């Protein structure tokens, strides 16, 4: 993660804490960033997305391979969001 991105995250959290509903909003903000970081650092998801992009370039949008990859990606995302 780049320093600028980390600073932006911390700034969002700081702003959340200054709101009237600060603590609750800050906790939701932290959870959102945690899940997004988990997604972007998940190697399995990254490999599936890379493979998906390769198939899009070669075969177009409606191929069975792409649909299967979409299902696998969705399954991995659901694991993260349901945790």
Secondary structure, DSSP 8 states (H G I E B T S, - for coil): --HHHHHHHHHHHHHHHHSTTHHHHHHHHHHHHHHHHHHHH-HHHHHHHHHHHHHHHHH-SS-HHHHHHHHHHHHHHHHHHT-
